[in-house]
């Protein structure tokens, strides 16, 4: 028997008793009860909006920043909850328990706060500041019932202080307010605070209790009557909202449980409890253990494990069915048999599809080295919000890069989605097979990969400070000189590893500032190996299709198509001059330098620095935005290293290991001639014509070449 047949047989055997039970007990499911908690929710059961994100299993509503910031975020349970009984408009009874903390890296900065929210929609994000993300930019309410925990005394909203709890009904002016100082709660302390909110649909009583302890206080801080029917629809969403107002306040939801039921109208109120006391006692200041973060199950299942739907019928329905005679029984049996046949068909289709995908994935995996982890397409689609355009953070060689939040653990990653063509797949295979074997502190770390549904995806660590080109040209504050030196040294170290320390030499072929990423400490991480090639050490490379970006390409590479470690060295030299001067390798309309005549003429950075060196004015190339805040000896050394790497003759260029030694001062920079040496190729004039003909000075080019140095087959411009 095949594996598929055995699985189907096993599943049908397990489900058959359940089917028979449902058949003869005539089970009818109603949606009167909803129960869930952080311990059993899947991440797909939570909807994160705005600045909200996962952090070590808990939910943070606002960003983790060390500088003042104004922003807002929300998290909702993804399924709507019934709040009114059909036909009667009787409101549900509900109970919720949650643990939260509010901390501030700069206690003197202004806060804002957070709120438990009942909302008619789960898509709208309100503005930052005192509105807690509940009002739009015009200060208009979007319809909500909220219990706020406010750390900002806002006169506009008639707040009593900056440490209170209040009930908000479609307005930030609270109808009920409690001073948390009266129960010795300080929202800004950073300690874990526990809250119980209960509403009885029969008595219309609303209770709010707050404590540091895991035990609910005997008396609530607020207790009042509320006709919830006036403020809710039949179905509403439940969750949390938080905001900051020019502050570094962090809002963390560590635990959440919720229960609702219409059964309270017959005498019982649903309860929503803290986690088990043996492991989940709340407040560390109360000699107890902090509650665990939400245990998020893998997103491979769409089921909400903790949502229960209770029956409104008893087992006596079996007797009623029998009393209706054999005709009714035959009808039910026929319908049930039909249902079982459909169910079996669906199972067969599902498992055949599943095994087909597994086989396809294994076939693909045989083409590459097994990576640290193989992600599912569903995980990465969820992580990037269906590859939302708002999540795009860059474009690499033959692919687009998205910011993603992994459902399994909340880690923030960069997901590279490769182009849907044969070339894109080839580049993907190349990148995966090469970088998967590399380990260096100055290389972007690959977390894993995915190949499903015709998609090929790579998952990397996300670099919080973006790419080097953005830090150089788009940041409001110029990148300081010490950071620039550290970055150049890091890239040199990475290239020395690739060229001379790997088992097989790796030629990157696309060294440029946009492929150099910066981590949280502004350390360089070289990435995007889509164009990289592996060769055996000391083996002459074959001529291929030359590819790269104008201004970074070595002249011999343009002419021969042969990529060597020396072509990488030339590209690195262009990066060095770019970082030191604050100018791109190819620029339009530069007022000083070779060929700067306006009208869109492209100026070559390497040529310009050579001309300054010839005139004895090398330091003039230093970035004017640094305002002289650098050591002149270091700057001169770095510029000379850049020129040494940019020598037209590849044999005159240093190795990357020598470059590292030069940058740290272990060896002197070789003498760089004042006048740029002429090219040794007889076709040098073709290179000049090529550079003058580039229509997009910063575009990527691909040049098809033969093994003959003098034979150009064509040129394509790729933006």
C-alpha positions as CSV (number, residue, x, y, z in Angstrom):
1,X,0.0,0.0,0.0
2,X,1.3,3.5,-0.9
3,X,2.1,6.1,1.7
4,X,-0.8,8.2,0.4
5,X,-3.2,5.3,0.7
6,X,-2.1,4.5,4.2
7,X,-2.5,8.1,5.3
8,X,-6.0,8.3,3.8
9,X,-7.0,5.0,5.4
10,X,-5.7,6.1,8.8
11,X,-7.6,9.5,8.7
12,X,-10.9,8.0,7.5
13,X,-10.6,5.4,10.3
14,X,-10.1,8.1,12.9
15,X,-12.9,10.3,11.6
16,X,-15.5,7.6,11.0
17,X,-16.5,7.3,14.7
18,X,-16.9,11.1,14.9
19,X,-19.0,11.0,11.8
20,X,-21.3,8.3,13.2
21,X,-21.6,10.2,16.5
22,X,-22.6,13.4,14.7
23,X,-25.1,11.5,12.5
24,X,-27.0,9.8,15.3
25,X,-26.8,12.7,17.8
26,X,-27.8,15.3,15.2
27,X,-25.3,17.8,16.5
28,X,-26.2,21.4,15.7
29,X,-23.4,24.0,16.1
30,X,-24.1,27.5,17.1
31,X,-21.7,30.5,17.3
32,X,-22.7,31.7,20.7
33,X,-19.4,31.3,22.5
34,X,-15.9,32.5,21.7
35,X,-12.9,31.6,23.8
36,X,-9.2,32.1,23.2
37,X,-5.9,33.0,24.9
38,X,-2.3,33.7,24.0
39,X,-1.3,30.1,24.9
40,X,-3.1,28.5,22.0
41,X,-3.5,31.2,19.3
42,X,-1.7,30.9,16.0
43,X,-0.1,34.1,14.7
44,X,-2.6,34.0,11.8
45,X,-5.3,34.6,14.4
46,X,-3.8,38.0,15.2
47,X,-3.9,41.0,12.9
48,X,-1.1,43.5,13.4
49,X,-1.6,47.1,12.1
50,X,0.7,50.1,12.0
51,X,3.7,50.0,14.4
52,X,2.4,46.8,16.1
53,X,4.8,43.9,15.9
54,X,5.9,40.7,17.6
55,X,8.7,40.8,20.1
56,X,9.9,37.5,21.7
57,X,6.4,36.1,21.5
58,X,4.6,39.1,23.0
59,X,2.9,41.9,21.1
60,X,4.4,45.4,21.1
61,X,2.0,48.1,19.9
62,X,4.6,50.8,19.3
63,X,8.2,50.9,17.9
64,X,11.3,50.0,19.9
65,X,13.2,53.3,19.4
66,X,15.8,55.1,21.5
67,X,14.8,58.4,19.9
68,X,11.5,60.2,20.4
69,X,8.9,59.2,17.9
70,X,5.1,59.6,17.4
71,X,3.3,56.6,16.1
72,X,0.5,54.2,16.7
73,X,-0.3,50.5,16.3
74,X,-3.1,48.0,16.8
75,X,-3.5,44.2,17.2
76,X,-6.9,42.4,16.8
77,X,-8.1,38.9,17.1
78,X,-8.6,38.2,13.4
79,X,-12.1,36.7,13.7
80,X,-15.2,38.9,14.5
81,X,-16.9,38.2,17.8
82,X,-20.7,38.2,18.1
83,X,-21.7,40.9,20.5
84,X,-25.5,40.9,20.0
85,X,-27.9,38.0,20.0
86,X,-29.8,37.8,16.6
87,X,-33.3,39.2,16.7
88,X,-33.2,40.3,20.3
89,X,-30.4,42.9,20.4
90,X,-29.4,41.4,23.7
91,X,-25.7,42.1,24.3
92,X,-23.2,39.3,25.0
93,X,-21.5,38.8,28.3
94,X,-17.8,38.8,28.0
95,X,-14.7,38.6,30.2
96,X,-11.1,39.4,29.3
97,X,-7.8,39.2,31.2
98,X,-4.6,40.7,29.9
99,X,-1.1,41.6,31.3
100,X,0.7,44.6,29.9
101,X,3.7,46.8,30.7
102,X,4.6,50.3,29.7
103,X,8.3,51.2,29.8
104,X,10.1,54.3,28.6
105,X,13.8,54.5,27.7
106,X,13.7,58.2,28.4
107,X,11.3,58.7,31.4
108,X,11.3,62.5,30.9
109,X,9.6,62.1,27.4
110,X,5.9,62.5,27.0
111,X,3.9,59.2,26.8
112,X,0.5,58.3,25.4
113,X,-0.7,54.9,26.5
114,X,-2.7,51.9,25.3
115,X,-6.3,50.7,25.3
116,X,-8.4,47.5,25.1
117,X,-10.7,48.0,22.1
118,X,-14.0,46.7,20.8
119,X,-14.2,48.0,17.2
120,X,-16.5,47.5,14.2
121,X,-13.5,47.1,11.9
122,X,-10.0,45.7,12.1
123,X,-8.4,47.8,9.3
124,X,-8.4,51.4,10.4
125,X,-5.4,52.8,12.2
126,X,-5.9,56.1,14.0
127,X,-3.4,58.9,14.6
128,X,-0.6,59.0,17.1
129,X,-0.5,61.0,20.3
130,X,-3.2,61.3,22.9
131,X,-5.8,59.6,20.7
132,X,-4.2,56.2,21.3
133,X,-4.7,55.3,17.6
134,X,-8.5,55.5,18.1
135,X,-9.2,58.8,16.3
136,X,-8.4,59.7,12.7
137,X,-6.2,62.6,11.7
138,X,-9.1,65.0,12.0
139,X,-9.9,63.9,15.5
140,X,-13.0,62.1,14.5
141,X,-14.0,58.9,16.2
142,X,-14.2,55.7,14.1
143,X,-16.7,54.0,16.4
144,X,-15.3,52.0,19.4
145,X,-15.7,50.9,23.0
146,X,-12.3,51.2,24.7
147,X,-10.8,50.9,28.2
148,X,-7.8,53.2,28.1
149,X,-4.6,53.2,30.2
150,X,-3.4,56.7,29.7
151,X,0.1,58.0,30.5
152,X,-0.5,61.4,29.1
153,X,-2.6,64.1,30.8
154,X,-4.3,65.7,27.8
155,X,-6.3,68.8,28.6
156,X,-8.2,68.5,25.3
157,X,-9.6,65.1,26.5
158,X,-10.2,66.3,30.0
159,X,-7.8,63.8,31.5
160,X,-7.5,63.8,35.3
161,X,-3.8,63.0,35.3
162,X,-1.1,61.0,33.4
163,X,-1.8,57.7,35.3
164,X,-5.5,56.7,34.9
165,X,-7.9,54.2,33.5
166,X,-11.0,55.2,31.7
167,X,-14.0,54.1,29.6
168,X,-14.1,55.6,26.1
169,X,-17.3,55.4,24.1
170,X,-16.7,56.8,20.5
171,X,-14.7,59.6,22.1
172,X,-11.4,60.1,23.9
173,X,-13.3,62.0,26.7
174,X,-13.8,59.2,29.2
175,X,-17.3,58.7,30.6
176,X,-15.8,56.7,33.6
177,X,-12.4,57.5,35.1
178,X,-10.3,55.8,37.8
179,X,-7.1,57.2,39.3
180,X,-4.6,54.3,39.3
181,X,-2.6,55.9,42.0
182,X,-5.4,55.1,44.3
183,X,-4.6,51.4,43.9
184,X,-0.8,51.9,43.9
185,X,-0.4,51.3,40.2
186,X,2.2,53.3,38.3
187,X,1.7,52.8,34.5
188,X,5.2,54.3,33.8
189,X,7.0,52.0,36.2
190,X,7.7,49.3,33.6
191,X,6.2,46.7,35.9
192,X,3.7,44.1,34.6
193,X,0.1,45.2,35.2
194,X,-2.8,42.8,35.2
195,X,-6.4,43.8,34.2
196,X,-9.7,42.1,34.3
197,X,-12.7,43.5,32.3
198,X,-16.1,41.9,32.8
199,X,-19.5,42.7,31.4
200,X,-22.8,41.0,32.3
201,X,-25.2,41.1,29.4
202,X,-28.2,40.4,31.8
203,X,-27.5,43.0,34.5
204,X,-25.6,45.5,32.1
205,X,-22.9,45.9,34.7
206,X,-19.4,46.7,33.5
207,X,-16.4,46.0,35.9
208,X,-12.7,46.9,35.5
209,X,-10.1,45.6,38.0
210,X,-6.4,46.3,38.0
211,X,-3.6,44.9,40.1
212,X,0.1,44.0,40.1
213,X,-0.9,40.7,41.7
214,X,-2.2,37.6,39.8
215,X,-5.2,37.6,42.1
216,X,-8.1,39.7,41.0
217,X,-8.9,42.4,43.6
218,X,-12.0,42.0,45.6
219,X,-13.3,45.4,44.5
220,X,-13.0,46.7,41.0
221,X,-11.5,50.1,40.4
222,X,-14.5,51.0,38.2
223,X,-18.0,49.5,38.3
224,X,-20.9,51.0,36.4
225,X,-24.0,50.3,34.4
226,X,-23.7,50.3,30.6
227,X,-26.1,49.4,27.9
228,X,-23.6,47.9,25.5
229,X,-26.3,47.4,22.8
230,X,-26.1,51.1,22.0
231,X,-22.4,50.9,21.1
232,X,-21.8,47.6,19.3
233,X,-22.9,45.9,16.1
234,X,-23.9,42.3,15.8
235,X,-20.3,41.4,15.2
236,X,-17.2,43.4,16.5
237,X,-13.5,42.9,16.7
238,X,-11.5,42.9,19.9
239,X,-7.9,43.8,20.5
240,X,-5.6,46.6,21.6
241,X,-4.4,50.0,20.4
242,X,-1.5,52.1,21.5
243,X,0.4,55.2,20.6
244,X,3.3,57.5,21.4
245,X,3.6,61.3,21.3
246,X,7.2,62.3,20.7
247,X,8.4,59.7,23.2
248,X,10.3,56.5,23.5
249,X,7.4,54.7,25.3
250,X,7.0,51.0,24.7
251,X,3.7,49.2,25.1
252,X,3.9,45.5,25.6
253,X,1.0,43.0,25.7
254,X,2.4,39.9,27.5
255,X,-0.8,37.8,27.9
256,X,-4.4,37.9,26.8
257,X,-7.4,35.7,27.2
258,X,-10.9,36.4,26.2
259,X,-14.3,34.7,26.6
260,X,-17.8,35.7,25.5
261,X,-21.2,33.9,25.8
262,X,-24.9,34.6,25.7
263,X,-25.4,32.0,28.4
264,X,-25.0,34.7,31.1
265,X,-28.6,35.7,30.3
266,X,-29.5,32.4,32.0
267,X,-27.4,33.1,35.1
268,X,-23.7,32.6,34.5
269,X,-21.0,35.0,33.5
270,X,-18.1,33.8,31.3
271,X,-14.7,33.9,33.0
272,X,-11.4,34.7,31.4
273,X,-8.5,33.7,33.6
274,X,-4.8,34.3,33.9
275,X,-2.4,31.5,32.8
276,X,-1.9,28.6,35.3
277,X,-0.4,29.9,38.5
278,X,2.4,27.4,38.6
279,X,4.1,29.0,35.6
280,X,2.3,32.2,34.9
281,X,2.2,34.3,38.0
282,X,2.4,37.9,36.9
283,X,4.4,40.6,38.5
284,X,8.1,40.1,39.3
285,X,7.8,42.8,41.9
286,X,5.3,40.7,43.7
287,X,7.7,37.8,44.3
288,X,6.3,35.9,41.4
289,X,7.3,34.9,37.9
290,X,6.4,37.0,34.9
291,X,3.7,35.5,32.7
292,X,5.1,33.6,29.6
293,X,4.9,35.3,26.3
294,X,2.2,34.1,23.8
295,X,3.1,30.6,22.6
296,X,2.5,31.0,18.9
297,X,1.8,27.8,17.1
298,X,3.2,27.4,13.5
299,X,1.0,29.1,10.9
300,X,0.7,26.0,8.9
301,X,-2.8,25.5,10.4
302,X,-5.6,27.9,9.9
303,X,-7.5,26.5,12.8
304,X,-7.9,28.6,16.0
305,X,-7.2,25.9,18.4
306,X,-8.7,27.7,21.4
307,X,-12.0,28.9,19.8
308,X,-14.8,26.7,20.9
309,X,-18.3,26.5,19.4
310,X,-20.9,25.1,21.9
311,X,-23.9,23.0,21.0
312,X,-27.4,24.3,21.6
313,X,-29.0,20.8,21.3
314,X,-28.9,17.9,23.8
315,X,-28.3,14.2,23.1
316,X,-32.0,13.6,23.3
317,X,-32.1,14.7,19.6
318,X,-31.4,11.1,18.8
319,X,-34.7,10.0,20.3
320,X,-36.5,12.8,18.4
321,X,-34.9,11.6,15.2
322,X,-36.1,8.1,15.8
323,X,-39.6,9.2,16.5
324,X,-39.9,10.8,13.0
325,X,-39.9,7.4,11.4
326,X,-37.7,5.4,9.0
327,X,-38.1,7.9,6.2
328,X,-36.3,10.6,8.2
329,X,-33.6,8.2,9.2
330,X,-33.1,7.1,5.5
331,X,-32.9,10.7,4.4
332,X,-30.3,11.5,7.0
333,X,-28.3,8.4,6.1
334,X,-28.4,9.2,2.4
335,X,-27.3,12.8,3.0
336,X,-24.6,11.7,5.4
337,X,-23.3,9.2,2.9
338,X,-23.2,11.9,0.3
339,X,-21.3,14.1,2.7
340,X,-18.8,11.4,3.5
341,X,-18.2,10.8,-0.3
342,X,-17.5,14.5,-0.8
343,X,-15.3,14.6,2.3
344,X,-13.2,11.6,1.1
345,X,-12.8,13.3,-2.3
346,X,-11.5,16.4,-0.7
347,X,-9.1,14.4,1.3
348,X,-7.8,12.6,-1.7
349,X,-7.3,15.9,-3.6
350,X,-5.6,17.5,-0.6
351,X,-3.1,14.8,0.0
352,X,-2.3,14.2,-3.6
353,X,-1.6,17.9,-3.9
354,X,0.5,17.8,-0.7
355,X,2.6,14.9,-1.8
356,X,3.1,16.4,-5.2
357,X,4.4,19.6,-3.6
358,X,6.6,17.6,-1.3
359,X,8.0,15.7,-4.3
360,X,8.6,18.9,-6.2
361,X,10.3,20.6,-3.3
362,X,12.6,17.6,-2.7
363,X,13.4,17.6,-6.5
364,X,14.3,21.2,-6.3
365,X,16.3,20.8,-3.1
366,X,18.5,18.2,-4.8
367,X,19.8,21.0,-7.0
368,X,21.2,23.0,-4.1
369,X,22.8,22.4,-0.8
370,X,20.4,22.0,2.1
371,X,20.1,25.4,3.9
372,X,19.7,26.2,7.5
373,X,15.9,26.1,7.1
374,X,13.3,25.6,4.3
375,X,10.4,27.9,4.9
376,X,6.9,27.3,3.6
377,X,5.5,29.7,1.0
378,X,2.5,30.3,3.3
379,X,4.9,31.5,6.1
380,X,6.6,34.0,3.9
381,X,3.4,35.2,2.2
382,X,2.0,35.9,5.7
383,X,5.3,37.5,6.8
384,X,5.2,40.0,4.0
385,X,1.4,40.6,4.1
386,X,1.0,38.9,0.7
387,X,4.1,40.6,-0.7
388,X,2.6,44.0,-0.1
389,X,4.2,46.8,-2.1
390,X,4.4,48.8,1.2
391,X,6.8,46.1,2.5
392,X,9.3,46.6,-0.3
393,X,12.7,47.7,1.1
394,X,14.9,47.2,-1.9
395,X,15.6,45.7,-5.3
396,X,18.5,43.2,-5.7
397,X,19.9,41.5,-8.8
398,X,17.0,39.7,-10.4
399,X,14.6,40.1,-7.4
400,X,12.7,42.3,-5.0
401,X,13.4,42.5,-1.3
402,X,10.5,42.7,1.2
403,X,10.4,43.3,5.0
404,X,8.8,40.4,6.7
405,X,7.7,39.3,10.2
406,X,8.0,35.6,10.6
407,X,4.7,34.0,12.0
408,X,6.6,31.4,14.0
409,X,8.6,33.7,16.3
410,X,8.0,37.3,15.3
411,X,11.5,37.8,13.9
412,X,11.9,40.6,11.4
413,X,13.6,39.4,8.2
414,X,14.3,40.4,4.7
415,X,12.6,38.2,2.1
416,X,14.1,38.3,-1.5
417,X,11.5,37.3,-4.1
418,X,13.4,36.3,-7.2
419,X,12.2,37.1,-10.7
420,X,9.8,34.7,-12.4
421,X,12.0,33.7,-15.3
422,X,14.7,31.2,-16.1
423,X,17.4,33.7,-15.5
424,X,15.9,34.6,-12.1
425,X,15.9,31.0,-11.1
426,X,19.5,30.5,-12.2
427,X,20.6,33.5,-10.2
428,X,18.6,32.2,-7.2
429,X,20.3,28.8,-7.5
430,X,23.7,30.5,-7.7
431,X,23.0,32.8,-4.7
432,X,21.6,29.9,-2.6
433,X,24.4,27.4,-3.4
434,X,27.1,30.0,-2.7
435,X,26.0,32.0,0.3
436,X,24.6,28.9,2.0
437,X,28.1,27.7,2.6
438,X,29.6,31.1,3.7
439,X,30.1,32.2,7.3
440,X,31.6,35.6,8.0
441,X,30.7,38.5,10.3
442,X,30.6,40.9,7.4
443,X,28.3,38.9,5.2
444,X,24.5,39.1,5.4
445,X,23.3,35.9,7.0
446,X,21.0,33.6,5.1
447,X,18.3,32.2,7.4
448,X,16.7,29.9,4.8
449,X,14.8,29.5,1.5
450,X,11.6,28.5,-0.1
451,X,10.5,27.1,-3.5
452,X,6.8,26.6,-3.8
453,X,4.0,27.6,-6.2
454,X,6.5,28.6,-8.8
455,X,8.1,31.1,-6.3
456,X,11.7,31.2,-5.3
457,X,12.5,33.0,-2.1
458,X,15.5,33.7,0.1
459,X,15.2,34.8,3.8
460,X,18.0,37.0,5.3
461,X,18.6,38.8,8.5
462,X,17.1,42.3,8.2
463,X,19.6,45.0,8.5
464,X,18.0,47.8,10.5
465,X,20.2,50.6,9.1
466,X,19.5,49.8,5.5
467,X,22.0,50.0,2.7
468,X,25.2,52.0,2.6
469,X,24.1,54.1,-0.4
470,X,21.0,55.3,1.5
471,X,23.1,56.1,4.6
472,X,25.4,58.2,2.3
473,X,22.9,60.0,0.1
474,X,19.5,59.9,1.7
475,X,20.1,60.4,5.5
476,X,19.5,63.9,6.9
477,X,22.7,63.7,9.0
478,X,26.0,62.9,7.1
479,X,27.5,59.5,8.0
480,X,30.4,60.3,10.3
481,X,33.9,59.5,9.2
482,X,34.6,56.8,11.9
483,X,31.6,54.9,10.6
484,X,32.8,55.1,7.0
485,X,36.2,53.8,7.9
486,X,34.7,50.9,9.9
487,X,32.4,50.0,7.0
488,X,35.2,50.0,4.4
489,X,37.3,47.8,6.6
490,X,34.4,45.4,7.0
491,X,33.7,45.1,3.3
492,X,37.5,44.6,2.7
493,X,37.5,41.8,5.3
494,X,34.5,40.1,3.7
495,X,36.1,40.2,0.2
496,X,39.4,38.9,1.5
497,X,37.4,36.0,3.0
498,X,35.6,35.3,-0.3
499,X,38.8,35.6,-2.5
500,X,41.3,33.8,-0.4
501,X,39.8,32.0,2.6
502,X,36.9,30.0,1.2
503,X,37.3,26.4,0.0
504,X,36.4,27.7,-3.5
505,X,37.1,31.3,-4.5
506,X,33.9,33.4,-4.7
507,X,33.8,36.3,-7.2
508,X,31.0,38.6,-6.1
509,X,30.7,40.6,-9.5
510,X,28.4,43.2,-8.1
511,X,30.2,45.2,-5.4
512,X,28.4,48.5,-4.9
513,X,27.1,50.6,-2.0
514,X,23.5,49.4,-2.5
515,X,24.6,45.8,-1.9
516,X,26.4,46.7,1.4
517,X,24.0,46.5,4.3
518,X,24.4,48.1,7.7
519,X,23.4,46.3,11.0
520,X,22.4,48.0,14.2
521,X,26.0,48.9,15.0
522,X,26.6,50.3,11.5
523,X,28.8,47.3,10.7
524,X,29.0,46.4,7.0
525,X,27.3,43.2,5.8
526,X,27.9,42.4,2.1
527,X,24.9,40.9,0.4
528,X,23.2,40.1,-2.9
529,X,25.1,37.1,-4.3
530,X,22.8,36.8,-7.3
531,X,25.7,37.5,-9.8
532,X,28.4,35.7,-7.8
533,X,30.5,32.9,-9.2
534,X,32.5,30.2,-7.6
535,X,35.9,29.1,-9.1
536,X,38.7,26.9,-7.9
537,X,41.7,28.8,-6.6
538,X,44.3,29.7,-9.2
539,X,42.0,28.6,-12.0
540,X,41.5,31.0,-14.9
541,X,37.8,31.9,-15.1
542,X,35.7,31.4,-18.3
543,X,34.4,34.3,-20.3
544,X,30.7,34.9,-19.4
545,X,28.1,37.5,-19.8
546,X,29.5,40.6,-18.1
547,X,27.0,42.1,-15.7
548,X,27.1,44.8,-13.1
549,X,26.6,48.6,-12.6
550,X,28.3,51.3,-14.5
551,X,31.0,53.1,-12.5
552,X,31.9,49.9,-10.6
553,X,33.0,47.7,-13.5
554,X,36.6,47.1,-14.2
555,X,37.7,48.0,-17.8
556,X,39.1,44.5,-18.6
557,X,35.8,43.0,-17.4
558,X,33.9,45.2,-19.8
559,X,36.1,44.0,-22.7
560,X,36.6,40.3,-21.9
561,X,33.7,39.3,-19.8
562,X,36.1,37.5,-17.5
563,X,35.4,38.2,-13.8
564,X,38.3,37.7,-11.5
565,X,39.1,38.7,-7.9
566,X,40.8,41.8,-9.5
567,X,37.5,42.9,-11.0
568,X,36.0,42.8,-7.5
569,X,39.0,44.8,-6.3
570,X,38.3,47.5,-8.9
571,X,34.6,47.7,-7.8
572,X,35.8,47.9,-4.2
573,X,38.1,50.8,-5.1
574,X,35.1,52.7,-6.6
575,X,33.2,52.1,-3.4
576,X,36.1,53.4,-1.4
577,X,36.2,56.7,-3.4
578,X,32.4,56.9,-3.2
579,X,32.4,56.6,0.6
580,X,35.2,59.0,1.1
581,X,33.9,61.7,-1.3
582,X,30.2,61.4,-0.9
583,X,29.8,61.2,-4.7
584,X,28.4,58.4,-6.8
585,X,30.8,56.6,-9.2
586,X,28.9,58.1,-12.2
587,X,27.1,61.5,-11.8
588,X,25.4,64.0,-14.0
589,X,26.1,67.7,-14.1
590,X,28.9,67.7,-11.5
591,X,30.3,71.3,-11.4
592,X,33.8,70.2,-10.9
593,X,35.8,67.4,-12.4
594,X,36.5,65.8,-15.7
595,X,33.8,66.1,-18.3
596,X,31.5,68.3,-16.1
597,X,30.1,70.5,-18.8
598,X,26.4,70.3,-17.8
599,X,23.6,69.2,-20.1
600,X,23.4,65.8,-18.5
601,X,27.1,64.8,-19.2
602,X,28.2,61.9,-17.0
603,X,31.2,62.4,-14.7
604,X,33.3,59.5,-13.7
605,X,34.4,59.6,-10.0
606,X,37.5,57.5,-10.5
607,X,38.7,59.9,-13.3
608,X,37.9,62.9,-11.1
609,X,39.9,61.7,-8.1
610,X,42.9,60.8,-10.3
611,X,42.8,64.3,-11.7
612,X,42.9,65.8,-8.2
613,X,45.8,63.5,-7.2
614,X,47.7,64.6,-10.3
615,X,47.2,68.2,-9.2
616,X,48.4,67.5,-5.7
617,X,44.9,68.3,-4.3
618,X,43.8,64.7,-3.2
619,X,42.2,65.8,0.0
620,X,39.8,68.0,-2.0
621,X,38.0,64.8,-2.8
622,X,36.8,64.4,0.8
623,X,33.1,64.8,1.4
624,X,32.4,68.5,2.0
625,X,29.5,67.5,4.3
626,X,31.9,66.1,6.8
627,X,33.0,69.7,7.4
628,X,36.6,68.6,8.0
629,X,35.6,66.3,10.8
630,X,38.2,63.6,10.0
631,X,41.8,62.8,10.4
632,X,43.6,64.0,7.3
633,X,46.2,61.2,7.4
634,X,43.4,58.6,7.5
635,X,41.5,60.3,4.7
636,X,44.6,60.5,2.5
637,X,45.3,56.8,3.2
638,X,41.8,55.8,2.3
639,X,41.7,57.8,-0.9
640,X,45.1,56.3,-2.0
641,X,43.8,52.8,-1.3
642,X,40.8,53.6,-3.5
643,X,43.1,54.7,-6.3
644,X,45.4,51.7,-5.9
645,X,42.3,49.4,-6.3
646,X,41.2,51.4,-9.3
647,X,44.4,50.9,-11.3
648,X,43.6,50.2,-15.0
649,X,46.1,47.3,-15.0
650,X,44.6,44.5,-12.9
651,X,48.0,43.2,-12.0
652,X,48.8,46.5,-10.4
653,X,45.9,46.3,-8.0
654,X,46.5,44.9,-4.5
655,X,44.8,41.8,-3.1
656,X,41.9,42.3,-0.6
657,X,44.1,40.9,2.1
658,X,46.6,43.6,1.4
659,X,43.9,46.2,1.4
660,X,42.8,45.1,4.9
661,X,46.4,45.5,6.1
662,X,46.6,49.0,4.5
663,X,43.5,50.2,6.2
664,X,44.5,49.1,9.6
665,X,48.0,50.5,9.2
666,X,49.9,47.2,9.2
667,X,51.4,48.0,5.8
668,X,52.0,51.1,3.7
669,X,49.9,51.9,0.7
670,X,51.9,51.3,-2.5
671,X,53.1,54.3,-4.4
672,X,50.2,55.5,-6.6
673,X,51.4,57.4,-9.7
674,X,50.2,61.0,-10.0
675,X,49.0,60.4,-13.5
676,X,46.6,57.6,-14.2
677,X,48.4,54.9,-16.2
678,X,47.0,54.2,-19.6
679,X,45.2,51.0,-20.4
680,X,47.1,48.1,-21.8
681,X,44.2,47.1,-24.1
682,X,44.2,48.2,-27.7
683,X,40.5,48.7,-27.5
684,X,40.6,51.3,-24.8
685,X,38.9,53.9,-27.0
686,X,35.9,51.5,-27.1
687,X,35.6,51.7,-23.3
688,X,35.5,55.5,-23.5
689,X,32.8,55.4,-26.1
690,X,30.9,52.9,-24.0
691,X,31.0,55.2,-20.9
692,X,30.0,58.2,-22.9
693,X,27.0,56.3,-24.4
694,X,25.4,55.2,-21.1
695,X,22.0,56.8,-20.9
696,X,21.4,56.0,-17.3
697,X,24.5,56.8,-15.3
698,X,23.5,54.6,-12.3
699,X,21.9,51.8,-14.2
700,X,22.9,48.2,-14.4
701,X,24.3,46.9,-17.6
702,X,24.8,43.5,-19.2
703,X,27.3,43.1,-22.0
704,X,27.4,39.9,-24.1
705,X,31.0,39.1,-25.0
706,X,32.9,36.4,-26.7
707,X,36.4,35.1,-25.7
708,X,38.0,37.7,-28.1
709,X,38.9,40.9,-26.4
710,X,38.1,42.9,-29.4
711,X,34.7,41.5,-30.3
712,X,31.6,43.3,-28.8
713,X,28.4,41.5,-29.6
714,X,26.0,43.9,-27.9
715,X,25.0,45.9,-24.9
716,X,21.7,46.0,-22.9
717,X,20.8,48.7,-20.4
718,X,19.0,47.4,-17.4
719,X,17.6,50.0,-15.0
